[in-house]
Amino acid sequence: MHTQRLGAKGPELSVIGFGAWEAGGIDWGPNRSESDVIDAIRAGFEAGMNWVDTAEVYGDGVSELLVGKALAGRGDGVLLATKVAPAPEGTGFRPEQVRAACDASLGRLGIDAIDLYQLHWPDGTGVPVEDTWGAMGGLVDAGKVRWVGVSNFDRTLIGRCRAIRDVDSLQQEFSLVHLDDRELIGWCGEVGIGVLSYSPLGAGLLTGALHREDAERIDDWRASDGLTSAAHLDRAFALVDGMRPVAERLGVNVPQLALAWNRHQPGVTSAIAGSRDAEHTRSNAAAGDLELDAATLAELEALIERGGTDRS
């Protein structure tokens, strides 16, 4: 598994990381057993992933608890990233709330320090981001956190944070079918901010495993977010159809090709791939060894141009 440094001062991360949103269960349809989820997480580590991303709001703490169990007794080889969310969904962004959320996450994860602590999305309750970011820096100074990042932030908010303290990372949605923040991601790479891309498989639509009829019947958060609209599905399935012959030529599957494309993009440090199935996790990890030459990347760019992109 290839690795890249997270930003200018961060750790070396495997270019594919394990995403534990699905481990929380409630946002992803029927639950899997606890042992299945733990096996899936551990399969990633065994296949070369050296970091896992979770959050306090994933299953209301369930994801962090399961990640903690999966990591128990496994030494210092795996880096842990988690997030605090604004109220009311999360603990909140006031400085005292950020400190309380960190302590609660440390407890659920069963660790003494979080490697990367992130603000999950911008606050809408009026808490100045400068106050919140100052509290995040205080956690670093206290030794409870090693690096700090943001998620779902725009360039203006990132700039306000940088005026207080360095921003080590941005976690942002990015995939072949969702390119809205491509320019922002490239800029982050230029200024030394690492980028962790989430939903690199288009929330499951770029796996090639779904038939159009199955995708149209999805009734979880993806439906309410418009990912099952006719226009979005047209784009996603056109991309998958175009990717199949490319993947076959390279001897890989469609999701591996999508993940490899993602981590080759300017600014991207690592792509986050989650699953509750150990075999899927191992397959995702294999994408971290796949090198795409300039001709293949150009071929995929042509597919994007022909199929259109989601700008909603």
Rosetta blueprint (number, residue, H / E / L):
1 M L
2 H L
3 T E
4 Q E
5 R E
6 L L
7 G L
8 A L
9 K L
10 G L
11 P L
12 E E
13 L E
14 S E
15 V L
16 I E
17 G E
18 F E
19 G E
20 A L
21 W L
22 E H
23 A H
24 G H
25 G L
26 I L
27 D L
28 W L
29 G L
30 P L
31 N L
32 R L
33 S L
34 E H
35 S H
36 D H
37 V H
38 I H
39 D H
40 A H
41 I H
42 R H
43 A H
44 G H
45 F H
46 E H
47 A L
48 G L
49 M L
50 N L
51 W E
52 V E
53 D E
54 T L
55 A L
56 E L
57 V L
58 Y L
59 G L
60 D L
61 G L
62 V H
63 S H
64 E H
65 L H
66 L H
67 V H
68 G H
69 K H
70 A H
71 L H
72 A L
73 G L
74 R L
75 G L
76 D L
77 G L
78 V L
79 L E
80 L E
81 A E
82 T E
83 K E
84 V E
85 A L
86 P L
87 A L
88 P L
89 E L
90 G L
91 T L
92 G L
93 F L
94 R L
95 P H
96 E H
97 Q H
98 V H
99 R H
100 A H
101 A H
102 C H
103 D H
104 A H
105 S H
106 L H
107 G H
108 R H
109 L H
110 G L
111 I L
112 D L
113 A L
114 I E
115 D E
116 L E
117 Y E
118 Q E
119 L E
120 H L
121 W L
122 P L
123 D L
124 G L
125 T L
126 G L
127 V L
128 P L
129 V H
130 E H
131 D H
132 T H
133 W H
134 G H
135 A H
136 M H
137 G H
138 G H
139 L H
140 V H
141 D H
142 A L
143 G L
144 K L
145 V E
146 R E
147 W E
148 V E
149 G E
150 V E
151 S E
152 N L
153 F L
154 D L
155 R H
156 T H
157 L H
158 I H
159 G H
160 R H
161 C H
162 R H
163 A L
164 I L
165 R L
166 D L
167 V L
168 D L
169 S E
170 L E
171 Q E
172 Q E
173 E E
174 F L
175 S E
176 L L
177 V L
178 H E
179 L L
180 D L
181 D L
182 R H
183 E H
184 L H
185 I H
186 G H
187 W H
188 C H
189 G H
190 E H
191 V H
192 G L
193 I L
194 G E
195 V E
196 L E
197 S E
198 Y E
199 S L
200 P L
201 L L
202 G H
203 A H
204 G H
205 L L
206 L L
207 T L
208 G L
209 A L
210 L L
211 H L
212 R H
213 E H
214 D H
215 A H
216 E H
217 R L
218 I L
219 D L
220 D L
221 W H
222 R H
223 A H
224 S H
225 D L
226 G L
227 L L
228 T L
229 S L
230 A H
231 A H
232 H H
233 L H
234 D H
235 R H
236 A H
237 F H
238 A H
239 L H
240 V H
241 D H
242 G H
243 M H
244 R H
245 P H
246 V H
247 A H
248 E H
249 R H
250 L H
251 G L
252 V L
253 N L
254 V H
255 P H
256 Q H
257 L H
258 A H
259 L H
260 A H
261 W H
262 N H
263 R H
264 H L
265 Q L
266 P L
267 G L
268 V E
269 T E
270 S E
271 A E
272 I E
273 A E
274 G L
275 S L
276 R L
277 D L
278 A H
279 E H
280 H H
281 T H
282 R H
283 S H
284 N H
285 A H
286 A H
287 A H
288 G H
289 D H
290 L L
291 E L
292 L L
293 D L
294 A H
295 A H
296 T H
297 L H
298 A H
299 E H
300 L H
301 E H
302 A H
303 L H
304 I H
305 E H
306 R H
307 G H
308 G L
309 T L
310 D L
311 R L
312 S L
